């Protein structure tokens, strides 16, 4: 299992707008395509105007397949066109769990 951490820094004052559009349009598409959401957050302290979300995958191949399918979807493309102007910076990290970390997805999950 791997976890991808994605951090989006948004234009000041756009976090509430982003979250509203994501909840109404992006969430269902991503959950259907990507599978296991670990969490979705906005920052209150430290760097502000950031959205942080975590997604679990079986492995890199599973991530690549799911992300490619997501990116090709017309619904996702329409959603991204709405929120892209608000994104100032994006950072992605691949997180490898320690051996004792809880499993977030079943190994046999699609």
Order of alpha helices (4+ residues) and beta strands (2+ residues): beta-alpha-alpha-beta-beta-alpha-alpha-beta
